[in-house]
């Protein structure tokens, strides 16, 4: 059974889904592909090969694997970047807007 001692306001769904991240702070609006590890109503954790700077604003596209569930388009801000191992970074994003 899952231990709910975590003091979060929203439950996190564990995922292993591909997402497309558009970095909207740079002039090129560069895109990277990442893996979404978990998602809640207010944030998400993604796994990337290169770090993303704190406070960077991003757009996130999470496609649905089902026709009955709509894809998610979000805007958010990077609030955490942790290096897990060489070439693997876990980036925390606070969701600011759902499109």
Gaussian input, Z-matrix of N, CA and C with variables (Angstrom, degrees):
# hf/3-21g

backbone

0 1
 N
 C     1     B1
 C     2     B2     1     A1
 N     3     B3     2     A2     1     D1
 C     4     B4     3     A3     2     D2
 C     5     B5     4     A4     3     D3
 N     6     B6     5     A5     4     D4
 C     7     B7     6     A6     5     D5
 C     8     B8     7     A7     6     D6
 N     9     B9     8     A8     7     D7
 C    10    B10     9     A9     8     D8
 C    11    B11    10    A10     9     D9
 N    12    B12    11    A11    10    D10
 C    13    B13    12    A12    11    D11
 C    14    B14    13    A13    12    D12
 N    15    B15    14    A14    13    D13
 C    16    B16    15    A15    14    D14
 C    17    B17    16    A16    15    D15
 N    18    B18    17    A17    16    D16
 C    19    B19    18    A18    17    D17
 C    20    B20    19    A19    18    D18
 N    21    B21    20    A20    19    D19
 C    22    B22    21    A21    20    D20
 C    23    B23    22    A22    21    D21
 N    24    B24    23    A23    22    D22
 C    25    B25    24    A24    23    D23
 C    26    B26    25    A25    24    D24
 N    27    B27    26    A26    25    D25
 C    28    B28    27    A27    26    D26
 C    29    B29    28    A28    27    D27
 N    30    B30    29    A29    28    D28
 C    31    B31    30    A30    29    D29
 C    32    B32    31    A31    30    D30
 N    33    B33    32    A32    31    D31
 C    34    B34    33    A33    32    D32
 C    35    B35    34    A34    33    D33
 N    36    B36    35    A35    34    D34
 C    37    B37    36    A36    35    D35
 C    38    B38    37    A37    36    D36
 N    39    B39    38    A38    37    D37
 C    40    B40    39    A39    38    D38
 C    41    B41    40    A40    39    D39
 N    42    B42    41    A41    40    D40
 C    43    B43    42    A42    41    D41
 C    44    B44    43    A43    42    D42
 N    45    B45    44    A44    43    D43
 C    46    B46    45    A45    44    D44
 C    47    B47    46    A46    45    D45
 N    48    B48    47    A47    46    D46
 C    49    B49    48    A48    47    D47
 C    50    B50    49    A49    48    D48
 N    51    B51    50    A50    49    D49
 C    52    B52    51    A51    50    D50
 C    53    B53    52    A52    51    D51
 N    54    B54    53    A53    52    D52
 C    55    B55    54    A54    53    D53
 C    56    B56    55    A55    54    D54
 N    57    B57    56    A56    55    D55
 C    58    B58    57    A57    56    D56
 C    59    B59    58    A58    57    D57
 N    60    B60    59    A59    58    D58
 C    61    B61    60    A60    59    D59
 C    62    B62    61    A61    60    D60
 N    63    B63    62    A62    61    D61
 C    64    B64    63    A63    62    D62
 C    65    B65    64    A64    63    D63
 N    66    B66    65    A65    64    D64
 C    67    B67    66    A66    65    D65
 C    68    B68    67    A67    66    D66
 N    69    B69    68    A68    67    D67
 C    70    B70    69    A69    68    D68
 C    71    B71    70    A70    69    D69
 N    72    B72    71    A71    70    D70
 C    73    B73    72    A72    71    D71
 C    74    B74    73    A73    72    D72
 N    75    B75    74    A74    73    D73
 C    76    B76    75    A75    74    D74
 C    77    B77    76    A76    75    D75
 N    78    B78    77    A77    76    D76
 C    79    B79    78    A78    77    D77
 C    80    B80    79    A79    78    D78
 N    81    B81    80    A80    79    D79
 C    82    B82    81    A81    80    D80
 C    83    B83    82    A82    81    D81
 N    84    B84    83    A83    82    D82
 C    85    B85    84    A84    83    D83
 C    86    B86    85    A85    84    D84
 N    87    B87    86    A86    85    D85
 C    88    B88    87    A87    86    D86
 C    89    B89    88    A88    87    D87
 N    90    B90    89    A89    88    D88
 C    91    B91    90    A90    89    D89
 C    92    B92    91    A91    90    D90
 N    93    B93    92    A92    91    D91
 C    94    B94    93    A93    92    D92
 C    95    B95    94    A94    93    D93
 N    96    B96    95    A95    94    D94
 C    97    B97    96    A96    95    D95
 C    98    B98    97    A97    96    D96
 N    99    B99    98    A98    97    D97
 C   100   B100    99    A99    98    D98
 C   101   B101   100   A100    99    D99
 N   102   B102   101   A101   100   D100
 C   103   B103   102   A102   101   D101
 C   104   B104   103   A103   102   D102
 N   105   B105   104   A104   103   D103
 C   106   B106   105   A105   104   D104
 C   107   B107   106   A106   105   D105
 N   108   B108   107   A107   106   D106
 C   109   B109   108   A108   107   D107
 C   110   B110   109   A109   108   D108
 N   111   B111   110   A110   109   D109
 C   112   B112   111   A111   110   D110
 C   113   B113   112   A112   111   D111
 N   114   B114   113   A113   112   D112
 C   115   B115   114   A114   113   D113
 C   116   B116   115   A115   114   D114
 N   117   B117   116   A116   115   D115
 C   118   B118   117   A117   116   D116
 C   119   B119   118   A118   117   D117
 N   120   B120   119   A119   118   D118
 C   121   B121   120   A120   119   D119
 C   122   B122   121   A121   120   D120
 N   123   B123   122   A122   121   D121
 C   124   B124   123   A123   122   D122
 C   125   B125   124   A124   123   D123
 N   126   B126   125   A125   124   D124
 C   127   B127   126   A126   125   D125
 C   128   B128   127   A127   126   D126
 N   129   B129   128   A128   127   D127
 C   130   B130   129   A129   128   D128
 C   131   B131   130   A130   129   D129
 N   132   B132   131   A131   130   D130
 C   133   B133   132   A132   131   D131
 C   134   B134   133   A133   132   D132
 N   135   B135   134   A134   133   D133
 C   136   B136   135   A135   134   D134
 C   137   B137   136   A136   135   D135
 N   138   B138   137   A137   136   D136
 C   139   B139   138   A138   137   D137
 C   140   B140   139   A139   138   D138
 N   141   B141   140   A140   139   D139
 C   142   B142   141   A141   140   D140
 C   143   B143   142   A142   141   D141
 N   144   B144   143   A143   142   D142
 C   145   B145   144   A144   143   D143
 C   146   B146   145   A145   144   D144
 N   147   B147   146   A146   145   D145
 C   148   B148   147   A147   146   D146
 C   149   B149   148   A148   147   D147
 N   150   B150   149   A149   148   D148
 C   151   B151   150   A150   149   D149
 C   152   B152   151   A151   150   D150
 N   153   B153   152   A152   151   D151
 C   154   B154   153   A153   152   D152
 C   155   B155   154   A154   153   D153
 N   156   B156   155   A155   154   D154
 C   157   B157   156   A156   155   D155
 C   158   B158   157   A157   156   D156
 N   159   B159   158   A158   157   D157
 C   160   B160   159   A159   158   D158
 C   161   B161   160   A160   159   D159
 N   162   B162   161   A161   160   D160
 C   163   B163   162   A162   161   D161
 C   164   B164   163   A163   162   D162
 N   165   B165   164   A164   163   D163
 C   166   B166   165   A165   164   D164
 C   167   B167   166   A166   165   D165
 N   168   B168   167   A167   166   D166
 C   169   B169   168   A168   167   D167
 C   170   B170   169   A169   168   D168
 N   171   B171   170   A170   169   D169
 C   172   B172   171   A171   170   D170
 C   173   B173   172   A172   171   D171
 N   174   B174   173   A173   172   D172
 C   175   B175   174   A174   173   D173
 C   176   B176   175   A175   174   D174
 N   177   B177   176   A176   175   D175
 C   178   B178   177   A177   176   D176
 C   179   B179   178   A178   177   D177
 N   180   B180   179   A179   178   D178
 C   181   B181   180   A180   179   D179
 C   182   B182   181   A181   180   D180
 N   183   B183   182   A182   181   D181
 C   184   B184   183   A183   182   D182
 C   185   B185   184   A184   183   D183
 N   186   B186   185   A185   184   D184
 C   187   B187   186   A186   185   D185
 C   188   B188   187   A187   186   D186
 N   189   B189   188   A188   187   D187
 C   190   B190   189   A189   188   D188
 C   191   B191   190   A190   189   D189
 N   192   B192   191   A191   190   D190
 C   193   B193   192   A192   191   D191
 C   194   B194   193   A193   192   D192
 N   195   B195   194   A194   193   D193
 C   196   B196   195   A195   194   D194
 C   197   B197   196   A196   195   D195
 N   198   B198   197   A197   196   D196
 C   199   B199   198   A198   197   D197
 C   200   B200   199   A199   198   D198
 N   201   B201   200   A200   199   D199
 C   202   B202   201   A201   200   D200
 C   203   B203   202   A202   201   D201
 N   204   B204   203   A203   202   D202
 C   205   B205   204   A204   203   D203
 C   206   B206   205   A205   204   D204
 N   207   B207   206   A206   205   D205
 C   208   B208   207   A207   206   D206
 C   209   B209   208   A208   207   D207
 N   210   B210   209   A209   208   D208
 C   211   B211   210   A210   209   D209
 C   212   B212   211   A211   210   D210
 N   213   B213   212   A212   211   D211
 C   214   B214   213   A213   212   D212
 C   215   B215   214   A214   213   D213
 N   216   B216   215   A215   214   D214
 C   217   B217   216   A216   215   D215
 C   218   B218   217   A217   216   D216
 N   219   B219   218   A218   217   D217
 C   220   B220   219   A219   218   D218
 C   221   B221   220   A220   219   D219
 N   222   B222   221   A221   220   D220
 C   223   B223   222   A222   221   D221
 C   224   B224   223   A223   222   D222
 N   225   B225   224   A224   223   D223
 C   226   B226   225   A225   224   D224
 C   227   B227   226   A226   225   D225
 N   228   B228   227   A227   226   D226
 C   229   B229   228   A228   227   D227
 C   230   B230   229   A229   228   D228
 N   231   B231   230   A230   229   D229
 C   232   B232   231   A231   230   D230
 C   233   B233   232   A232   231   D231
 N   234   B234   233   A233   232   D232
 C   235   B235   234   A234   233   D233
 C   236   B236   235   A235   234   D234
 N   237   B237   236   A236   235   D235
 C   238   B238   237   A237   236   D236
 C   239   B239   238   A238   237   D237
 N   240   B240   239   A239   238   D238
 C   241   B241   240   A240   239   D239
 C   242   B242   241   A241   240   D240
 N   243   B243   242   A242   241   D241
 C   244   B244   243   A243   242   D242
 C   245   B245   244   A244   243   D243
 N   246   B246   245   A245   244   D244
 C   247   B247   246   A246   245   D245
 C   248   B248   247   A247   246   D246
 N   249   B249   248   A248   247   D247
 C   250   B250   249   A249   248   D248
 C   251   B251   250   A250   249   D249
 N   252   B252   251   A251   250   D250
 C   253   B253   252   A252   251   D251
 C   254   B254   253   A253   252   D252
 N   255   B255   254   A254   253   D253
 C   256   B256   255   A255   254   D254
 C   257   B257   256   A256   255   D255
 N   258   B258   257   A257   256   D256
 C   259   B259   258   A258   257   D257
 C   260   B260   259   A259   258   D258
 N   261   B261   260   A260   259   D259
 C   262   B262   261   A261   260   D260
 C   263   B263   262   A262   261   D261
 N   264   B264   263   A263   262   D262
 C   265   B265   264   A264   263   D263
 C   266   B266   265   A265   264   D264
 N   267   B267   266   A266   265   D265
 C   268   B268   267   A267   266   D266
 C   269   B269   268   A268   267   D267
 N   270   B270   269   A269   268   D268
 C   271   B271   270   A270   269   D269
 C   272   B272   271   A271   270   D270
 N   273   B273   272   A272   271   D271
 C   274   B274   273   A273   272   D272
 C   275   B275   274   A274   273   D273
 N   276   B276   275   A275   274   D274
 C   277   B277   276   A276   275   D275
 C   278   B278   277   A277   276   D276
 N   279   B279   278   A278   277   D277
 C   280   B280   279   A279   278   D278
 C   281   B281   280   A280   279   D279
 N   282   B282   281   A281   280   D280
 C   283   B283   282   A282   281   D281
 C   284   B284   283   A283   282   D282
 N   285   B285   284   A284   283   D283
 C   286   B286   285   A285   284   D284
 C   287   B287   286   A286   285   D285
 N   288   B288   287   A287   286   D286
 C   289   B289   288   A288   287   D287
 C   290   B290   289   A289   288   D288
 N   291   B291   290   A290   289   D289
 C   292   B292   291   A291   290   D290
 C   293   B293   292   A292   291   D291
 N   294   B294   293   A293   292   D292
 C   295   B295   294   A294   293   D293
 C   296   B296   295   A295   294   D294

   B1=1.4517
   B2=1.5231
   B3=1.3080
   B4=1.4570
   B5=1.5171
   B6=1.3232
   B7=1.4525
   B8=1.5304
   B9=1.3098
   B10=1.4569
   B11=1.5228
   B12=1.3492
   B13=1.4533
   B14=1.5254
   B15=1.3371
   B16=1.4501
   B17=1.5283
   B18=1.3073
   B19=1.4697
   B20=1.5225
   B21=1.3061
   B22=1.4621
   B23=1.5207
   B24=1.3412
   B25=1.4546
   B26=1.5221
   B27=1.3521
   B28=1.4596
   B29=1.5171
   B30=1.3177
   B31=1.4436
   B32=1.5213
   B33=1.3186
   B34=1.4614
   B35=1.5129
   B36=1.3438
   B37=1.4563
   B38=1.5214
   B39=1.3129
   B40=1.4499
   B41=1.5265
   B42=1.3180
   B43=1.4590
   B44=1.5186
   B45=1.2800
   B46=1.4571
   B47=1.5249
   B48=1.3337
   B49=1.4623
   B50=1.5210
   B51=1.3212
   B52=1.4534
   B53=1.5265
   B54=1.3241
   B55=1.4587
   B56=1.5258
   B57=1.3332
   B58=1.4594
   B59=1.5232
   B60=1.3199
   B61=1.4574
   B62=1.5216
   B63=1.3303
   B64=1.4639
   B65=1.5145
   B66=1.3103
   B67=1.4679
   B68=1.5177
   B69=1.3328
   B70=1.4615
   B71=1.5209
   B72=1.3288
   B73=1.4543
   B74=1.5241
   B75=1.3202
   B76=1.4647
   B77=1.5277
   B78=1.3103
   B79=1.4563
   B80=1.5244
   B81=1.3292
   B82=1.4592
   B83=1.5236
   B84=1.3353
   B85=1.4603
   B86=1.5282
   B87=1.3264
   B88=1.4562
   B89=1.5252
   B90=1.3247
   B91=1.4636
   B92=1.5168
   B93=1.3257
   B94=1.4592
   B95=1.5185
   B96=1.3096
   B97=1.4552
   B98=1.5145
   B99=1.3249
   B100=1.4567
   B101=1.5222
   B102=1.3217
   B103=1.4588
   B104=1.5177
   B105=1.3285
   B106=1.4609
   B107=1.5166
   B108=1.3105
   B109=1.4699
   B110=1.5142
   B111=1.3415
   B112=1.4650
   B113=1.5173
   B114=1.3361
   B115=1.4582
   B116=1.5176
   B117=1.3375
   B118=1.4651
   B119=1.5205
   B120=1.3107
   B121=1.4637
   B122=1.5253
   B123=1.3296
   B124=1.4592
   B125=1.5242
   B126=1.3274
   B127=1.4514
   B128=1.5096
   B129=1.3287
   B130=1.4530
   B131=1.5208
   B132=1.3221
   B133=1.4558
   B134=1.5141
   B135=1.3384
   B136=1.4519
   B137=1.5233
   B138=1.3113
   B139=1.4553
   B140=1.5236
   B141=1.3431
   B142=1.4678
   B143=1.5220
   B144=1.3352
   B145=1.4632
   B146=1.5214
   B147=1.3342
   B148=1.4638
   B149=1.5282
   B150=1.3356
   B151=1.4713
   B152=1.5303
   B153=1.3215
   B154=1.4676
   B155=1.5220
   B156=1.3126
   B157=1.4654
   B158=1.5265
   B159=1.3168
   B160=1.4606
   B161=1.5340
   B162=1.3214
   B163=1.4649
   B164=1.5280
   B165=1.3287
   B166=1.4576
   B167=1.5253
   B168=1.3191
   B169=1.4629
   B170=1.5191
   B171=1.3346
   B172=1.4567
   B173=1.5218
   B174=1.3356
   B175=1.4603
   B176=1.5118
   B177=1.3129
   B178=1.4509
   B179=1.5177
   B180=1.3310
   B181=1.4609
   B182=1.5214
   B183=1.3286
   B184=1.4672
   B185=1.5161
   B186=1.3327
   B187=1.4630
   B188=1.5206
   B189=1.3150
   B190=1.4596
   B191=1.5233
   B192=1.3151
   B193=1.4638
   B194=1.5232
   B195=1.3245
   B196=1.4559
   B197=1.5224
   B198=1.3203
   B199=1.4576
   B200=1.5286
   B201=1.3245
   B202=1.4636
   B203=1.5266
   B204=1.3467
   B205=1.4646
   B206=1.5172
   B207=1.3110
   B208=1.4582
   B209=1.5281
   B210=1.3326
   B211=1.4614
   B212=1.5237
   B213=1.3279
   B214=1.4627
   B215=1.5186
   B216=1.3229
   B217=1.4623
   B218=1.5194
   B219=1.3269
   B220=1.4630
   B221=1.5181
   B222=1.3162
   B223=1.4610
   B224=1.5213
   B225=1.3142
   B226=1.4525
   B227=1.5151
   B228=1.3297
   B229=1.4594
   B230=1.5218
   B231=1.3179
   B232=1.4611
   B233=1.5307
   B234=1.3388
   B235=1.4643
   B236=1.5304
   B237=1.3367
   B238=1.4724
   B239=1.5257
   B240=1.3393
   B241=1.4642
   B242=1.5119
   B243=1.3259
   B244=1.4638
   B245=1.5176
   B246=1.3362
   B247=1.4557
   B248=1.5226
   B249=1.3206
   B250=1.4612
   B251=1.5230
   B252=1.3064
   B253=1.4603
   B254=1.5266
   B255=1.3155
   B256=1.4555
   B257=1.5248
   B258=1.3331
   B259=1.4547
   B260=1.5169
   B261=1.3324
   B262=1.4672
   B263=1.5343
   B264=1.3243
   B265=1.4572
   B266=1.5200
   B267=1.3215
   B268=1.4585
   B269=1.5266
   B270=1.3356
   B271=1.4584
   B272=1.5321
   B273=1.3190
   B274=1.4591
   B275=1.5188
   B276=1.3326
   B277=1.4693
   B278=1.5291
   B279=1.3216
   B280=1.4683
   B281=1.5182
   B282=1.3415
   B283=1.4620
   B284=1.5269
   B285=1.3421
   B286=1.4620
   B287=1.5231
   B288=1.3339
   B289=1.4625
   B290=1.5281
   B291=1.3206
   B292=1.4585
   B293=1.5203
   B294=1.3286
   B295=1.4662
   B296=1.5103
   A1=109.74
   A2=116.83
   A3=122.17
   A4=109.49
   A5=115.73
   A6=121.84
   A7=108.17
   A8=118.41
   A9=122.75
   A10=112.47
   A11=117.32
   A12=120.70
   A13=112.14
   A14=116.10
   A15=120.84
   A16=107.89
   A17=117.87
   A18=122.46
   A19=113.19
   A20=118.03
   A21=121.10
   A22=110.24
   A23=115.19
   A24=120.33
   A25=112.41
   A26=116.85
   A27=121.13
   A28=109.42
   A29=116.25
   A30=122.56
   A31=110.18
   A32=117.72
   A33=122.27
   A34=109.91
   A35=116.06
   A36=121.90
   A37=107.68
   A38=116.48
   A39=120.50
   A40=108.14
   A41=115.89
   A42=122.04
   A43=109.59
   A44=115.46
   A45=122.28
   A46=105.79
   A47=115.65
   A48=122.00
   A49=111.15
   A50=114.79
   A51=119.92
   A52=110.01
   A53=116.18
   A54=122.78
   A55=108.21
   A56=115.36
   A57=120.99
   A58=106.74
   A59=115.70
   A60=122.77
   A61=108.06
   A62=116.65
   A63=121.87
   A64=107.48
   A65=116.05
   A66=120.92
   A67=107.25
   A68=116.67
   A69=120.50
   A70=113.00
   A71=117.33
   A72=120.15
   A73=112.45
   A74=117.79
   A75=118.43
   A76=110.11
   A77=116.65
   A78=121.30
   A79=112.27
   A80=117.33
   A81=120.88
   A82=112.98
   A83=118.04
   A84=121.13
   A85=110.61
   A86=116.08
   A87=121.20
   A88=111.44
   A89=115.24
   A90=121.70
   A91=109.79
   A92=114.50
   A93=120.78
   A94=108.00
   A95=115.50
   A96=121.38
   A97=107.31
   A98=116.25
   A99=122.09
   A100=109.05
   A101=114.97
   A102=121.33
   A103=108.56
   A104=116.65
   A105=120.94
   A106=108.22
   A107=116.59
   A108=120.67
   A109=112.30
   A110=116.28
   A111=119.01
   A112=110.11
   A113=113.96
   A114=121.32
   A115=108.60
   A116=115.77
   A117=120.97
   A118=107.40
   A119=116.92
   A120=120.99
   A121=112.24
   A122=118.06
   A123=120.22
   A124=114.63
   A125=118.10
   A126=118.34
   A127=113.30
   A128=113.76
   A129=120.03
   A130=109.52
   A131=115.30
   A132=121.88
   A133=107.66
   A134=115.52
   A135=120.28
   A136=109.70
   A137=115.18
   A138=121.88
   A139=108.20
   A140=116.29
   A141=122.05
   A142=109.60
   A143=115.56
   A144=120.71
   A145=112.96
   A146=117.52
   A147=123.15
   A148=108.75
   A149=117.66
   A150=118.49
   A151=111.28
   A152=114.90
   A153=121.75
   A154=106.32
   A155=116.80
   A156=121.90
   A157=111.78
   A158=115.13
   A159=122.22
   A160=109.63
   A161=115.94
   A162=125.20
   A163=113.94
   A164=117.79
   A165=120.98
   A166=109.03
   A167=116.80
   A168=121.33
   A169=108.91
   A170=115.57
   A171=121.28
   A172=110.76
   A173=115.13
   A174=122.95
   A175=106.31
   A176=117.18
   A177=122.49
   A178=108.69
   A179=116.28
   A180=121.67
   A181=107.55
   A182=115.16
   A183=122.33
   A184=107.14
   A185=115.66
   A186=120.52
   A187=110.10
   A188=115.44
   A189=122.33
   A190=109.18
   A191=116.18
   A192=120.42
   A193=111.28
   A194=116.70
   A195=121.58
   A196=110.29
   A197=116.75
   A198=120.50
   A199=111.83
   A200=117.34
   A201=121.54
   A202=113.08
   A203=116.28
   A204=120.71
   A205=108.05
   A206=115.82
   A207=121.91
   A208=111.21
   A209=116.61
   A210=121.38
   A211=109.40
   A212=116.35
   A213=120.95
   A214=110.28
   A215=115.58
   A216=123.04
   A217=106.33
   A218=115.85
   A219=120.68
   A220=110.46
   A221=114.85
   A222=122.94
   A223=106.49
   A224=114.57
   A225=117.66
   A226=112.06
   A227=114.50
   A228=121.81
   A229=108.75
   A230=116.36
   A231=121.84
   A232=108.81
   A233=115.75
   A234=120.65
   A235=112.43
   A236=115.79
   A237=118.83
   A238=108.95
   A239=115.92
   A240=121.98
   A241=107.66
   A242=116.74
   A243=122.56
   A244=109.26
   A245=116.56
   A246=120.09
   A247=108.34
   A248=116.99
   A249=121.76
   A250=110.93
   A251=116.08
   A252=123.05
   A253=106.37
   A254=117.47
   A255=120.04
   A256=109.99
   A257=116.14
   A258=121.42
   A259=114.59
   A260=117.69
   A261=121.36
   A262=109.16
   A263=115.61
   A264=121.71
   A265=109.96
   A266=115.97
   A267=121.87
   A268=106.96
   A269=115.95
   A270=121.98
   A271=108.88
   A272=116.20
   A273=121.94
   A274=109.67
   A275=115.22
   A276=120.63
   A277=108.62
   A278=116.01
   A279=121.36
   A280=106.85
   A281=116.38
   A282=120.79
   A283=108.28
   A284=115.43
   A285=121.41
   A286=112.49
   A287=117.25
   A288=120.27
   A289=109.92
   A290=115.29
   A291=121.98
   A292=107.80
   A293=116.51
   A294=120.41
   A295=110.37
   D1=144.68
   D2=179.90
   D3=-74.60
   D4=135.67
   D5=177.98
   D6=-87.22
   D7=121.21
   D8=-177.92
   D9=-98.32
   D10=32.35
   D11=176.00
   D12=-73.86
   D13=-12.17
   D14=176.51
   D15=-59.76
   D16=133.26
   D17=-174.42
   D18=-89.65
   D19=18.86
   D20=179.71
   D21=-70.14
   D22=151.43
   D23=177.64
   D24=-80.25
   D25=-22.96
   D26=-177.66
   D27=-129.01
   D28=139.16
   D29=178.66
   D30=-68.73
   D31=140.23
   D32=177.98
   D33=-96.04
   D34=131.22
   D35=174.92
   D36=-92.41
   D37=126.48
   D38=178.11
   D39=-80.19
   D40=127.15
   D41=-178.00
   D42=-129.00
   D43=167.64
   D44=170.75
   D45=-145.50
   D46=59.38
   D47=-171.95
   D48=-114.80
   D49=145.31
   D50=176.96
   D51=-74.93
   D52=137.85
   D53=175.82
   D54=-130.56
   D55=154.87
   D56=174.49
   D57=-108.95
   D58=123.95
   D59=-179.22
   D60=-107.06
   D61=126.89
   D62=173.79
   D63=-109.62
   D64=120.39
   D65=179.20
   D66=-84.14
   D67=110.19
   D68=-174.21
   D69=-94.12
   D70=1.65
   D71=176.67
   D72=-83.41
   D73=-23.17
   D74=-179.52
   D75=-94.09
   D76=161.81
   D77=-175.25
   D78=-68.76
   D79=-25.76
   D80=-175.25
   D81=-86.30
   D82=-10.26
   D83=-173.70
   D84=49.92
   D85=51.32
   D86=-175.38
   D87=-64.67
   D88=148.54
   D89=179.97
   D90=-115.89
   D91=142.52
   D92=173.99
   D93=-134.03
   D94=151.80
   D95=174.94
   D96=-97.36
   D97=136.86
   D98=-178.01
   D99=-138.05
   D100=173.37
   D101=174.91
   D102=-112.53
   D103=123.62
   D104=176.40
   D105=-81.60
   D106=117.98
   D107=179.69
   D108=-85.82
   D109=-42.10
   D110=177.70
   D111=-151.19
   D112=160.05
   D113=-174.08
   D114=-145.40
   D115=137.09
   D116=172.85
   D117=-133.06
   D118=-176.07
   D119=-179.17
   D120=-67.64
   D121=-21.67
   D122=-175.49
   D123=-119.55
   D124=-5.14
   D125=-177.85
   D126=-167.99
   D127=175.68
   D128=178.59
   D129=-152.25
   D130=159.25
   D131=173.95
   D132=-118.73
   D133=129.07
   D134=179.10
   D135=-121.78
   D136=153.43
   D137=177.38
   D138=-109.40
   D139=126.49
   D140=-178.37
   D141=-134.42
   D142=164.23
   D143=179.97
   D144=-85.34
   D145=-23.84
   D146=-179.86
   D147=-123.62
   D148=144.59
   D149=178.87
   D150=-67.94
   D151=153.25
   D152=173.07
   D153=-116.02
   D154=131.02
   D155=-174.37
   D156=-63.15
   D157=146.76
   D158=176.06
   D159=-56.42
   D160=145.80
   D161=177.62
   D162=69.39
   D163=7.05
   D164=175.64
   D165=-69.17
   D166=133.30
   D167=177.04
   D168=-89.00
   D169=136.79
   D170=-175.63
   D171=-136.70
   D172=156.90
   D173=167.30
   D174=-108.80
   D175=140.60
   D176=-177.95
   D177=-124.77
   D178=133.16
   D179=174.76
   D180=-120.14
   D181=117.87
   D182=178.39
   D183=-116.79
   D184=104.83
   D185=-179.59
   D186=-74.13
   D187=147.94
   D188=178.03
   D189=-90.19
   D190=144.90
   D191=176.83
   D192=-89.49
   D193=-1.34
   D194=-179.15
   D195=-124.18
   D196=141.61
   D197=177.09
   D198=-69.35
   D199=-20.62
   D200=-177.67
   D201=-84.35
   D202=-12.71
   D203=-179.68
   D204=-115.65
   D205=127.77
   D206=-177.84
   D207=-72.03
   D208=144.25
   D209=173.55
   D210=-65.35
   D211=156.73
   D212=179.77
   D213=-108.19
   D214=131.14
   D215=171.31
   D216=-118.77
   D217=123.03
   D218=-174.55
   D219=-133.37
   D220=161.04
   D221=169.28
   D222=-123.19
   D223=143.37
   D224=-178.92
   D225=-159.00
   D226=-174.75
   D227=-178.00
   D228=-134.84
   D229=137.51
   D230=178.62
   D231=-70.17
   D232=124.93
   D233=-179.41
   D234=-116.64
   D235=-8.83
   D236=-179.60
   D237=-159.63
   D238=140.56
   D239=171.82
   D240=-138.82
   D241=118.59
   D242=179.77
   D243=-123.51
   D244=132.18
   D245=175.80
   D246=-82.61
   D247=118.60
   D248=179.70
   D249=-85.00
   D250=-41.66
   D251=174.91
   D252=-160.84
   D253=177.47
   D254=-177.61
   D255=-61.28
   D256=123.41
   D257=178.81
   D258=79.07
   D259=15.63
   D260=179.73
   D261=-141.82
   D262=114.75
   D263=-178.49
   D264=-120.82
   D265=138.54
   D266=174.73
   D267=-102.34
   D268=119.65
   D269=-174.32
   D270=-114.67
   D271=126.13
   D272=176.67
   D273=-94.45
   D274=130.87
   D275=-178.56
   D276=-123.32
   D277=127.06
   D278=173.56
   D279=-86.62
   D280=124.54
   D281=-179.96
   D282=-78.47
   D283=125.62
   D284=-179.35
   D285=-105.17
   D286=-25.49
   D287=-175.95
   D288=-158.01
   D289=139.42
   D290=172.51
   D291=-107.73
   D292=129.86
   D293=179.14
   D294=-94.30

